[in-house]
């Protein structure tokens, strides 16, 4: 049975989609080609942008953009998140150790011994070496290459065989977000290809009584979701599924309609009467 926290997260997800310019929004939306049911999904063809008003002042408005679909999965607890992540914790810890080893090699061995790997335009950053660009892909350090290869292998495992990885691999939407209480998911735990939206835990109890959650106060985009290639047919199919989901929800909420499945209309043959 769905908890109140999960319902509140879905309300915030819907508010986020609407504020992001989605003109079509639904909850419990079936994915275009698989068994997955998305907690919330939206479709938009406009985004927020500065616009000059009739009084000459500038404010936020909407401008047209290429059609885009956005999917949000709400996670109310660590167990809920890890259930869809399978063996992610071990792999994430392994990836963190590999990155630390890689950075140690870059600082202690490669930079002192291979200064030619420093980018030619790094002088633009001044004397601060921490901001200077380096091309470590050309290093002669075999150990560094092995570690980079191991990191790539861990990333593949993090993406394969999980719900999050399947959604990315099958290109089911243009942008993907997780929505969770603050502190529940660490940045390094965010699955590849996903973004992270957080809500302060103290706000979850207030959301149910707020007809229009104030996103600036209630939500923080901790990790921005990057646009990824999405098959146009799947985008259109998701839009259709959003419409279906929203229609069913409206029918269930209206006492006038007791059935969710359409019935055939009965016609009277006037010539026989």
ROTORMI-550521 format. One record per residue: residue in one letter; x, y, z of N, C-alpha, C in turn. Coordinates in steps of 0.05 Angstrom, whole numbers, plus 32768, in hexadecimal, padded with zeros to 4 digits. Layout:
ROTORMI-550521
AXYZXYZXYZ
...
//
This chain:
ROTORMI-550521
X80117FE88000800080008000801280198000
X800A802D7FF0801A80457FEE801980568007
X8030805F80108032806F8028802C808D8022
X8026809C8037802180B98034803A80C7802A
X805280BF8033806A80CC802A806D80C8800C
X806880B08001806B80AB7FE5805680BC7FD5
X803E80BE7FDF802A80CF7FD2803280EC7FD2
X803E80F67FE8804781117FE9805E81167FD5
X807081037FD3808681067FC0807B81077FA3
X806680F87F9E805A80F87F83804D81137F7D
X8040811F7F92803481397F8F804A814E7F88
X8060814C7F968076815E7F90808281597F74
X808381407F6C808D81397F51807B81467F3C
X806181447F40804E81507F2D8052816E7F2C
X8055817B7F44805981987F458073819F7F37
X8088818F7F3A80A181957F2D809E81937F0E
X8090817F7F05808B817C7EE8807C81937EDD
X8067819C7EEB805781B37EE2806881CC7EE1
X807981D07EF6808A81E87EF7809F81E77EE2
X80A681CF7ED880BA81CB7EC380B081D07EA7
X809581D57EA5808A81DB7E8B807A81C47E7F
X807681AE7E8E806781987E838049819E7E82
X803E819D7E6A802181A27E67801181897E6B
X801E81727E69801181587E6E8020814A7E84
X801281437E99801E81367EB1800C81207EBB
X8018810A7EC3800880F47ECE801880E57EE4
X800A80D67EF5801780C57F09800F80A87F03
X802080967F0C801D80797F06801A80757EE8
X802E807E7ED9802D807D7EBC803D80657EB2
X803180567EA1803F803F7E96805480487E82
X806C803B7E83808180427E71807A803A7E54
X808880457E40808180407E24808380237E1B
X809780147E25809B7FF97E19809F7FE37E2E
X809E7FE97E4780A47FD57E5B808F7FD47E71
X80947FC37E8580827FBF7E9B80837FD57EB0
X80977FE77EAE809B7FFB7EC38083800E7EC4
X807C80167EDD8069802B7EE2807780437EEF
X8077805A7EE2808580717EED8074807F7F01
X808080887F17807180967F2C806580B07F21
X807480BE7F10806A80D77F04807880DA7EE9
X806A80E67ED6807680EB7EBB806981037EAF
X807981127E9F806E812A7E938079812D7E76
X806B813D7E67807281447E4C807181627E48
X8086816D7E3B8086818A7E37809181917E1C
X808881A87E12809381B47DFA809A81D17DFE
X809D81D97E1880A581F47E2080B481F37E3A
X80C682067E3E80D682087E5780D582247E61
X80DB82277E7B80DC82417E8880F382517E7C
X80EE826B7E778103827C7E6C80FC82997E73
X811082AB7E75810A82C77E7A80FA82D37E63
X80E682E37E6A80D482EF7E5680CC830B7E5E
X80CD831D7E4B80C583397E5180A7833C7E51
X809D83477E678080834A7E6A807683647E5D
X805C83677E5C8050837E7E4E805783987E5C
X805D83977E76806483AF7E85808283B67E82
X809083A77E7280AD83AC7E6D80BF839E7E80
X80B583927E9580C683837EA880CA83667E9F
X80E0835B7EA980E6833F7EA280DD832C7EB7
X80D383167EAE80CA83017EC180CE82E67EB4
X80C582D17EC180C782B67EB680AE82AE7EA7
X80B282A47E8F809D829A7E7F80A5827F7E72
X809782777E5E809D825E7E5080A382637E33
X80B782547E2880BD82567E0C80BD823A7E00
X80B782377DE780B5821E7DD980D0820F7DD9
X80CF81F57DDB80E781E47DD980E081CA7DCB
X80F381BA7DC580EE81A07DB980DE818F7DCD
X80CA81807DC480BB816F7DD780CE815D7DE7
X80C7815B7E0180D8814C7E1480C6813E7E28
X80CF81267E3080C181177E4580D281157E5D
X80C581177E7580D381167E8E80C681017EA0
X80D780F07EAC80CD80DB7EBE80D880DF7EDA
X80C880DB7EEF80D180DD7F0A80C980C47F1A
X80DD80B97F2780D980A27F3980DC80AC7F56
X80C880A87F6780C980B17F8380D2809B7F95
X80E680A17FA680F0808E7FB980EE80997FD6
X80DF808B7FE680D98095800180EC808B8016
X80FB80758010810D806980248126805D8016
X813A805780268152804B801A814B802F800F
X813A8020801D813380068014812580087FF9
X8114801C7FF6810580207FDD811880257FC6
X812C80367FCC8141803D7FB8815280257FB1
X815C80177FC5816E80017FC181607FE87FB4
X81467FE67FB881387FCF7FAC813A7FD17F8D
X81397FE97F82813B7FEC7F6581597FEE7F5D
X816B7FF07F7081877FF37F6A81977FD97F6B
X818B7FC47F7881987FAA7F7B81B37FAD7F89
X81C97FA77F7B81E37FA77F8881F27FC17F86
X81E37FD77F8581EF7FF17F8082027FFB7F96
X81FB7FF57FAF820C7FFF7FC582287FF67FC3
X822C7FDC7FBF82477FD17FBC82567FDD7FA4
X82477FDF7F8E82547FEA7F75825A80077F79
X824980167F86824E80337F8A826780377F9C
X826980267FB1828180287FC2829A80217FB3
X8298800D7FA282AF80057F9182B7801B7F7E
X82A380287F7282A9803E7F6082B680557F6E
X82AD805B7F8782B980717F9682D7806B7F9C
X82DD80527FA482F9804B7FA9830A804D7F90
X82FF80447F7A830E80467F60831380637F58
X830080747F5C830380907F568319809D7F68
X831980967F81832D80A07F93834980977F8B
X834C807E7F83836680747F7A836E80827F60
X835B80867F4E836180937F35836B80B07F3A
X835D80BE7F4B836580DA7F52838080DB7F5F
X838680C77F7083A180C67F7D83B780C27F68
X83B280B07F5583C680AC7F3F83CA80C57F2F
X83B480D37F2983B680EB7F1983C681017F26
X83C281047F4183D081197F4F83ED81127F56
X83F280F97F5E840C80F17F69842080E77F53
X841580DC7F3D842780D07F29842580DD7F0D
X840C80E07F03840980E97EE8841081067EE4
X840581177EF5840B81347EF28429813B7EF4
X843781307F08845481367F0A8464812A7EF3
X845C81137EE9846C81057ED58463810A7EB8
X844B81137EB4844181177E99843481337E96
X844481487E9A843881647E99842D816B7E7E
X8435815C7E69842B81627E4E840D815C7E4B
X8402814D7E5E83E581477E5C83D4815E7E65
X83E181747E6F83D1818B7E7783C781997E5E
X83AE81A17E5E83A181AD7E4683B081C77E3F
X83B181CD7E2583C081E47E1B83B481FF7E25
X839981FF7E29838C82187E308389821B7E4F
X8397820A7E5E8394820B7E7B839E82257E87
X83AF82347E7883B9824D7E8283A282617E87
X838B825C7E7A8374826E7E7E836B826E7E9B
X837182587EA9836882567EC5837C82627ED9
X8392826E7ECF83A682797EE083B882647EEC
X83C3826A7F0383D682587F1083CA82437F21
X83AF82437F2483A282307F3583A082157F27
X83B182027F2F83B381E87F21839A81D87F26
X838B81DE7F3B837381CE7F40835E81D27F2A
X835F81E97F1C834C81EF7F08835681E97EEC
X836F81E07EE9837B81DB7ECF837181C07EC4
X836E81C07EAA836381A87E9D837981957E95
X8374817B7E99838881667E92837A81517E81
X838881467E6E837E81307E5D838B81167E66
X837F81097E7A838B80F07E84838780D87E72
X837780DB7E5E837280C57E4C838B80BD7E3C
X839F80CF7E3B83B780CA7E2B83CF80C17E3D
X83C980BC7E5683DF80B47E6883EB80997E61
X840480977E698413807D7E648410806B7E7D
X840380757E92840080667EAA83EC804F7EA6
X83F680367EA583E5801F7EA083D1801B7EB7
X83DA80207ED083C8801D7EE783B080307EE5
X83B580487EDC839F805B7ED9838B80527EC4
X839580477EAE8383803D7E99837380267EA3
X837F80157EB383707FFE7EBE835A80077ED0
X8360801B7EE0834B80257EF3833480327EE4
X833B80427ECF8326804E7EBF831480387EB2
X832180237EA98312800C7E9D83007FFF7EB2
X830A7FFC7ECB82FA7FF07EE082E280027EE7
X82E7801C7EE882D1802F7EEE82BB802D7ED8
X82C3802B7EBF82B080287EAA82A0800E7EAD
X82AD7FF87EB6829F7FDF7EBA828B7FE17ED1
X82927FEF7EE682807FF37EFD826880037EF4
X826D80187EE3825780297ED9824380187EC9
X824E80067EB9823C7FF57EA9822B7FE37EBA
X82377FD87ED082287FC77EE282137FD77EF1
X82197FF17EF7820680027F0481EE80087EF2
X81F380077ED881DE800E7EC581CE7FF67EBC
X81DA7FDE7EBD81CE7FC67EB281BF7FB77EC8
X81A97FAB7EC0819A7F987ED2818B7FA57EE8
X81887FC07EE881787FCD7EFC81627FDC7EEE
X814D7FE37EFE81377FF37EF28141800D7EE7
X8153801A7EF7815D80347EEE816E80317ED5
X817E801D7ED4818F80187EBC817E80117EA4
X816A80017EA781587FF97E91814A80127E85
X814180237E968132803B7E8C8145804D7E7C
X815E804F7E848172805F7E75817880507E5B
X817E80377E5D818780287E45817180267E30
X815880257E38814380237E258138803E7E1C
X814580537E26813E806F7E1D812080747E1F
X811580707E3780F880727E3B80EF808F7E3F
X810180A17E4580FA80BD7E48811280CF7E43
X810E80E97E3F812480FB7E3A813381037E53
X812581067E698132810D7E83812680FB7E99
X813880F37EAB813180E07EC0813980EC7EDB
X812780EB7EEF812C80F67F09812480E27F1F
X813380E27F35812A80D67F4E812180EC7F60
X810B80E77F6F810180FB7F82810180ED7F9D
X810F80F97FB1811280EC7FCB811581017FE1
X811080F97FFA8115810B8010813381128011
X813A8129801B81568132801B8167811F802C
X817E81188022819181078030818D80E9802B
X817780E2801E817280C5801A818580B98006
X818A80C77FF0819C80BD7FDB81B480D07FD8
X81CB80C57FDA81E380D57FD781E880DB7FB9
X81F680F17FB381FB80F87F97820980E27F88
X821C80D57F95822B80C07F87821B80A77F83
X820380A57F9081F2808E7F8C81DE80927F76
X81DC80AA7F6B81C880AF7F5681D0809F7F3E
X81BD808E7F3381C4807D7F1D81CC808E7F04
X81DE80837EF481E680917EDB81CE80977ECA
X81CD80B07EC081B880B87EAF81A080C47EBD
X81A180C57ED8818B80CF7EE8819280E97EF7
X817E80F97EFD818281107F0E8175810B7F2A
X8178811D7F3C816E811A7F57816081337F61
X814781307F69813881467F758133813F7F93
X813881517FA48135814C7FC18120815E7FCD
X811281537FE180FF81627FF181078160800E
X81068177801C810C8177803980F781658047
X81018154805980EF8142806780D981518077
X80E08167808180CC8176809180B581808080
X80B98182806580A4818C805480918176804C
X8098815D804E808781478044806C81478053
X806C814E806D8054814E807C804281668075
X804E817B8069804081938062803481918046
X804081818035803881808019801B81788016
X8012816580267FF6815B80237FE281718027
X7FE8818580377FD5819A803D7FD981B2802A
X7FED81B280197FF481C880087FE981C27FEC
X7FD581D07FE27FCA81CA7FC77FDD81D07FB1
X7FF181E17FB5800581E87FA1802081EA7FAE
X802F81D47FB0804981D57FBD805B81EA7FB1
X806981F97FC2807B820E7FB9809682017FB3
X809B81FD7F9980B281ED7F9180CD81F97F9B
X80CE82147F9A80E782217FA280EE82197FBF
X80DA82157FD080DF820E7FEB80DF81F07FF0
X80D081E17FE080CC81C57FE680E081B27FD8
X80EA81BA7FC180FB81A87FB1811581B57FAA
X812A81A47FAA814581AD7FA2814E81997F8C
X815681A37F75816281927F61817F818E7F68
X818581777F75819F81717F7E81B281697F67
X81A781597F5481B681517F3D81A481567F25
X81AD81667F12819D816C7EFA819D81557EE7
X8186814D7EDD818381387ECA818B81427EAE
X819E81347EA181A7813C7E87819481307E72
X818F813F7E5D817F81347E47818D811E7E39
X817F81097E33818A80F27E25817980EB7E0D
X818480DD7DF9817480D67DE2815C80C57DE9
X814580CC7DDE812D80BD7DE3811F80B97DC8
X811780A07DC38109809A7DAA80EF80AA7DA8
X80EB80B97D9280D380C97D8F80B980B97D93
X80B880A17D8880A080907D8B809B808A7DA9
X80B080857DB880AC807F7DD480A380987DE4
X80AD80AF7DDB80A480C87DE7808680CC7DE3
X807D80C77DCA806180CA7DC4805080B67DD3
X805B809D7DD6804D80887DE4804A808F7E02
X8060809B7E0D805E80A37E29804980B97E2C
X804880CB7E19803380E07E1B801880D47E1B
X801380C07E0A7FFA80B27E097FF480A57E24
X800880987E308005808B7E4A7FFF809F7E60
X800B80B77E5E800580CC7E727FE780D47E70
X7FDE80D77E577FC280DE7E537FAF80C87E5E
X7FB680AF7E597FA680997E627FA580987E81
X7FBD809C7E8E7FBE809B7EAB7FAE80B27EB7
X7FB180CA7EAC7FA380E17EB77F8580DE7EB3
X7F7C80D37E9C7F6080CF7E977F5480BC7EAB
X7F6280A57EB07F5880927EC37F56809D7EDF
X7F6A80AD7EE77F6A80B97F017F5280CC7F04
X7F4C80DB7EEF7F3680EE7EF07F1B80DF7EF1
X7F1980C97EE27F0080BA7EE27EFB80AE7EFE
X7F1080A47F0B7F0D80987F257F0580AD7F3A
X7F0E80C67F367F0980DB7F4A7EED80E87F46
X7EE080E27F307EC680EF7F297EB080DA7F2E
X7E9E80E07F407E8980CD7F477E7680C97F2F
X7E7680DB7F1B7E6580D87F047E6C80BF7EF4
X7E8680B87EF47E9080A27EE47E97808B7EF7
X7E8980757EF57E8E805E7F067E9F804A7EF9
X7EA2804B7EDE7EB280387ECF7ECA80467EC3
X7EE180387EC37EF980447EB77EFD803B7E9B
X7EEF80267E927EF1801D7E777EDA80287E66
X7EE080327E4D7ECB803D7E3D7EB880287E34
X7E9E802F7E327E89801D7E287E8180267E0C
X7E7780137DFD7E6D80197DE27E5380297DE5
X7E50803D7DD57E38804D7DD57E21803D7DC8
X7E0980407DD37DF280337DC87DE280467DB6
X7DDF803E7D9D7DD1804F7D8A7DB580447D85
X7DA280567D807D87804E7D797D8280527D5C
X7D79803E7D4E7D7380407D327D58804E7D2E
X7D5980687D287D4180787D267D2E806E7D11
X7D3980617CFC7D2780597CE67D1580427CEF
X7D1E80337D047D0D801D7D0D7CF980257D23
X7CFB803E7D2C7CE980477D417CD180557D35
//
